[in-house]
Amino acid sequence: KAVRNFKIFEGLRVLVAVMCFSFASTISSMVILVVFQIMGSIFMCQSLHYFIIDPANDLTLRIWVNRMYGDGVKSFWTIFELTFSGCWPNYARRIVEEVHPMYAMFYFFYVYIVVFVATRIVAALFVKE
């Protein structure tokens, strides 16, 4: 009877073993993604600062940009959502269309390199292990 009980938990045992073996790659991939997110959030926060404080720009747009990218924490949270939620067009389109079209370059490279390539590499590492 005890042998049958152990067989019930065999799937759980395998899952725990896989989690233990992949711990190092999980931590390293998290560090890489966080570094990219910090770099993106610093760039967006710093580059949008003068747009936010310029009274010649539309007030409602300035308020929205400030709410999304106004300081380091807001900018990091926006980039975090942009990376993991799949709703990056909601954040990118308004910046590109209403602030400056050159931000399309940032979003293109960020989404392509971080959101697409880096997350696929992380997934491949898990499959490999």
C-alpha positions in Angstrom: 0.0 0.0 0.0 2.9 2.4 0.8 4.4 1.7 -2.6 1.2 2.8 -4.4 1.2 6.1 -2.4 4.7 6.8 -3.5 3.7 6.3 -7.1 1.0 8.9 -6.7 3.6 11.5 -5.8 6.1 10.5 -8.5 5.0 13.4 -10.8 5.5 15.8 -7.9 8.9 14.4 -7.2 9.9 14.9 -10.8 8.6 18.5 -10.8 10.6 19.4 -7.7 13.7 17.8 -9.1 13.4 19.8 -12.4 12.9 23.0 -10.4 16.0 22.3 -8.3 18.1 21.6 -11.4 16.9 24.6 -13.3 17.4 27.1 -10.4 20.7 28.5 -11.6 19.4 29.1 -15.1 16.3 30.7 -13.8 18.2 33.1 -11.7 20.6 34.0 -14.4 17.8 34.5 -17.0 15.9 36.7 -14.5 19.0 38.8 -14.0 19.5 39.3 -17.7 15.9 40.3 -18.2 16.0 42.7 -15.3 19.1 44.3 -16.6 17.5 44.9 -20.0 14.4 46.3 -18.2 16.4 48.7 -16.1 18.3 49.9 -19.2 15.0 50.5 -21.1 13.4 52.2 -18.2 16.3 54.5 -17.6 16.4 55.4 -21.3 12.7 56.1 -21.4 12.6 58.1 -18.2 15.5 60.3 -19.1 14.6 60.9 -22.7 10.9 61.8 -21.9 11.8 64.1 -19.0 12.0 67.3 -21.2 8.8 66.4 -22.9 7.0 66.1 -19.5 8.2 69.4 -18.2 7.7 71.4 -21.5 4.5 73.4 -21.1 4.2 73.8 -24.8 3.1 70.1 -25.1 -0.4 68.9 -24.6 -1.2 68.7 -20.8 -3.2 65.4 -21.0 -0.4 63.7 -22.9 2.2 65.1 -20.5 0.2 63.7 -17.6 -0.1 60.3 -19.3 3.6 60.2 -20.1 4.4 61.2 -16.5 2.2 58.5 -15.2 3.9 55.9 -17.4 7.5 57.1 -17.5 7.8 60.0 -15.1 10.3 58.5 -12.6 12.4 55.4 -12.3 9.8 53.3 -10.6 7.0 54.3 -12.9 9.2 53.7 -15.9 10.4 50.4 -14.7 6.9 49.2 -14.0 5.8 50.2 -17.5 8.7 48.4 -19.1 8.0 45.4 -16.9 4.4 45.3 -18.1 5.6 46.0 -21.7 7.9 43.0 -21.4 5.6 40.4 -19.8 2.0 41.3 -20.5 1.9 41.4 -24.2 0.3 44.8 -24.3 3.3 46.7 -25.5 1.4 48.4 -28.3 -0.7 50.2 -25.7 2.5 51.8 -24.3 4.4 52.2 -27.6 1.8 53.6 -30.0 1.0 56.7 -28.1 4.6 57.6 -27.5 5.5 57.0 -31.1 2.5 58.8 -32.6 2.1 61.7 -30.2 5.6 62.3 -28.7 8.1 61.5 -31.4 8.3 58.9 -34.2 12.0 58.1 -33.3 10.8 56.2 -30.3 9.7 53.5 -32.7 13.4 52.6 -33.0 13.6 52.0 -29.2 10.4 49.9 -29.2 11.4 48.0 -32.2 14.7 46.9 -30.7 13.4 46.4 -27.2 10.5 44.3 -28.3 12.5 42.4 -30.8 15.6 41.8 -28.6 14.1 41.5 -25.1 10.5 40.5 -25.5 10.9 38.1 -28.4 14.5 36.9 -28.6 15.5 36.9 -24.9 12.3 35.3 -23.7 12.6 32.6 -26.4 16.2 31.9 -25.3 15.1 31.6 -21.7 12.4 29.2 -22.7 14.9 27.2 -24.8 17.3 27.0 -21.8 14.5 25.4 -19.7 13.7 22.9 -22.5 17.4 22.1 -22.8 17.7 21.4 -19.1 
